[in-house]
């Protein structure tokens, strides 16, 4: 009787965990998946353009002359700002073409460096976004990615400078693994508390963030302080053998970590959708009661899921230290852990979606500086655009209303049984 009950439970949860495209035309399923994020990005850029226009003094001066002059100036300022954003994040197309015609390797590299730098900015976003997405899949809201990132960075930094004499093919992976283990430990704590005591992971991860900030601050001003740093909170430089290699000479910073991030994203996709363990994790995330009915261990799944989420966050900190900064300082992260929540939501908690959303955010971040310098547009405009995009992704009814999209019918609806976005 028990076996029959378990078999029935497993049948139910497999049906709940089917991918949305199963049993439906591929084209329709693909458009249903990408329409809201794509239109949300488009709408965010449009509203960002409106914000640029209404905050530019020259637009008001032009309107004082005539309505037509004001409209033309507004579109001109928007075009100039977005052109600077594009060239700062992708590159100047004219310069790229000229470099390709000249055939000089260095000129080509410098011409495409803005795009390569965007990929550098995207790399920690990919790891952090995957961390939140994996947590969501397990029914967990991991707000502690920023703290896990800092702990992972501290562990990677210590292994990177304290261990000497190892060959690069051992030292670099060891330092990267140390970062992952540090983040995993910081994720294990709220995971264990959630599974064993029912303590809410949101509250625990927020508190652990502050503990991580203060702990790393103490480390960087005490045991891990760089000698002769004059009291600055910065660690010693890591050994050359621990560095994740960059492909080109300075100032091009594009590094191997980007491809490591892509490989990890593929691995997470494989684990989630091609293994029994991934099915179990998604089942616990969507419906813990059905999981228990099927005989699954929700305690073990929650602890492992939160630990893996923390490990991914730790990798974000490790890759930033080992590939870019080469040491750790207080300002290591520019909010990667908090932005990662938006990345997971925009990417639909799917590894491919997270990678694409991360590249988008990295591109916007990288181009924002040039936009500010060239067109005198505040860099905060990019934050506002990202907020618009997130708002529209989180409230798809607005996008459907604006663009008159048909609402999904009952047969198209995705099953949501978890309170924290455990999407299947």
Secondary structure by P-SEA (a helix, b strand, c coil): caaaaaaaaaaaaaaaaccccccccaaaaaaaacaaaaaaaaaaaaaaaaaaaaacaaaaaaaaacaaaaaaaaaaaaaaaaaaaaaaccccaaaaaaaaaaccaaaaaaaaaaaaaaaaaaaaaaaaaaaaaaaaaacccccaaaaaaaaaaaaaaaaaccccccccccaaaaaaaaaaaaaaaaaaaaaaaaacccccaaaaaaaaaaaaaaaaaaaaaccccccccccccccccccccccccccccccccccaaaaaaaaaaaaaaaaacccaaaaaaaaaaacaaaaaaacccaaaaaaaaaaaaaaaaaaaaaaaaaccccccccccccccccaaaaaaaaacccaaaaaaaaaaaaaaaaaaaaaaaacccccaaaaaaaaaaaaaaacaaaaaaaaccccccccccccccccccccc
